[in-house]
């Protein structure tokens, strides 16, 4: 892949370097592409990895701008060295582009894995929630049953105490009747 629209032709490169508006237009296009790539990466990966990727992209863009400036200066002074340097810049830009593609693919894969993990965890959480709700309902039923049993025990106790008093009264009468005989 070539930075110059016409391929690796050195004359086209010199023309591009000498045509400031076209050069600025291409730099703007590269910056726009960089912004779109950053937005895509920002939606896909972990924050720490995104910060690292953004720093790498910013460093790569700054490095590419610096190399382009050096190429402009050298092209005017030393034509042979300028051609060699332009070929090196193209190769490095292709390498950077490959790295960016690989980083984007890795970020997409990782985002997919994170989504799958999050879905699995959400499913587990929903299962636990249903289980907790069932346990709460069972506990509520047991509480109601215990309250009913307690009420029955109280009622039985009251009846028992009433009968006990009746029996004590009868026993007292019986004892009194025996003592009077």
C-alpha positions in Angstrom: 0.0 0.0 0.0 1.4 3.4 -0.9 1.0 6.8 0.7 1.3 8.4 -2.8 -1.8 8.0 -5.0 0.2 7.0 -8.1 2.2 4.3 -6.4 5.9 4.4 -5.5 6.8 6.9 -8.2 9.3 9.3 -6.7 8.2 12.2 -8.9 4.6 11.9 -7.6 6.1 12.0 -4.1 8.0 15.2 -4.8 4.9 16.7 -6.4 2.9 15.8 -3.3 5.5 17.2 -1.0 5.5 20.4 -3.0 1.7 20.7 -3.1 0.9 22.0 0.4 -3.0 22.0 -0.1 -3.0 18.4 -1.4 -0.6 17.3 1.4 -2.8 19.0 4.0 -5.9 17.4 2.5 -4.3 13.9 2.7 -3.1 14.6 6.3 -6.6 15.6 7.2 -8.0 12.5 5.6 -5.5 10.4 7.6 -6.5 12.3 10.8 -10.2 11.6 10.0 -9.4 7.9 9.4 -7.5 8.0 12.7 -10.4 9.5 14.6 -12.8 6.9 13.1 -10.4 4.1 14.0 -10.1 5.5 17.6 -13.9 5.6 17.9 -14.2 2.0 16.7 -11.5 0.9 19.2 -13.1 2.9 22.0 -16.4 0.9 21.5 -14.7 -2.4 21.5 -12.1 -2.9 24.2 -11.2 -2.5 27.9 -10.4 1.0 29.0 -6.8 0.2 29.8 -6.2 -1.4 26.4 -8.0 1.5 24.7 -5.8 4.0 26.4 -2.7 2.0 25.3 -4.1 1.8 21.8 -4.9 5.5 21.6 -1.5 6.4 22.9 0.1 4.1 20.3 -2.0 5.6 17.5 -1.2 9.1 18.6 2.5 8.2 18.8 2.3 6.6 15.4 0.5 9.6 13.9 3.0 12.0 15.4 5.9 9.8 14.2 4.4 9.7 10.7 4.0 13.5 10.6 7.6 14.0 11.8 8.9 11.5 9.2 6.9 13.4 6.4 8.4 16.7 7.5 11.9 15.2 7.4 11.1 13.7 3.9 10.1 17.2 2.6 13.3 18.8 3.8 15.5 16.0 2.5 13.8 15.8 -0.9 14.8 19.4 -1.6 18.4 18.8 -0.7 19.3 15.2 -1.5 17.1 13.6 -4.2 18.7 10.1 -3.9 18.4 10.0 -0.1 14.9 11.3 -0.4 13.7 8.4 -2.6 15.3 5.9 -0.2 13.7 7.6 2.8 10.3 7.7 1.1 10.4 4.0 0.5 11.3 3.4 4.1 8.4 5.6 5.2 6.0 3.7 3.0 7.2 0.4 4.4 6.9 1.7 8.0 3.4 3.1 7.3 2.4 -0.3 5.9 3.7 -1.9 9.0 1.8 0.5 11.2 -1.3 0.0 9.3 -0.9 -3.8 9.7 -0.4 -3.3 13.4 -3.5 -1.2 13.6 -5.5 -3.8 11.8 -4.2 -6.5 14.1 -4.9 -4.4 17.2 -8.5 -3.7 15.9 -9.1 -7.4 15.2 -7.7 -8.3 18.7 -9.9 -5.6 20.3 -13.0 -7.0 18.4 -12.2 -10.6 19.6 -11.7 -9.5 23.1 -14.9 -7.5 23.1 -16.8 -10.6 21.8 -15.3 -12.6 24.7 -16.2 -10.0 27.2 -19.8 -9.9 25.9 -20.0 -13.7 26.1 -18.7 -13.6 29.7 -21.1 -10.8 30.7 -24.0 -12.8 29.2 -23.0 -15.9 31.1 -22.6 -14.0 34.4 -26.0 -12.3 33.8 -27.6 -15.7 33.3 -26.0 -17.0 36.5 -27.2 -14.0 38.4 -30.7 -14.4 37.2 -30.7 -18.0 38.3 -29.4 -17.1 41.7 -32.1 -14.4 41.9 -34.8 -16.9 41.1 -33.4 -19.3 43.7 -33.2 -16.6 46.3 -36.8 -15.6 45.6 -37.9 -19.2 46.0 -36.1 -19.5 49.3 -37.7 -16.2 50.5 -41.1 -17.5 49.6 -40.5 -20.8 51.4 -39.2 -18.8 54.4 -42.3 -16.7 54.4 -44.5 -19.8 54.2 -42.6 -21.3 57.1 -43.0 -18.1 59.1 -46.7 -18.1 58.6 -47.0 -21.7 59.5 -44.9 -21.1 62.7 -47.1 -18.2 63.6 -50.2 -20.4 63.2 -48.6 -23.2 65.3 -47.7 -20.6 68.0 -51.3 -19.4 68.0 -52.6 -23.0 68.3 -50.2 -23.6 71.1 -51.4 -20.4 72.9 -55.0 -21.4 72.5 -54.3 -25.0 73.8 -52.4 -23.5 76.7 -55.3 -21.2 77.6 -57.7 -24.2 77.4 -55.3 -26.3 79.5 -55.0 -23.5 82.2 -58.8 -23.2 82.2 -59.3 -26.9 82.7 -56.5 -27.0 85.3 -58.3 -24.3 87.3 -61.5 -26.3 87.0 -59.7 -29.5 88.1 -58.1 -27.6 91.0 -61.4 -26.2 92.0 -63.0 -29.7 91.9 -60.0 -31.2 93.8 -60.4 -28.4 96.4 -64.1 -29.2 96.8 -63.4 -32.9 96.9 -60.7 -32.4 99.6 -63.0 -30.2 101.6 -65.8 -32.8 101.3 -63.4 -35.5 102.5 -62.2 -33.5 105.4 -65.7 -32.8 106.5 -66.6 -36.5 106.6 
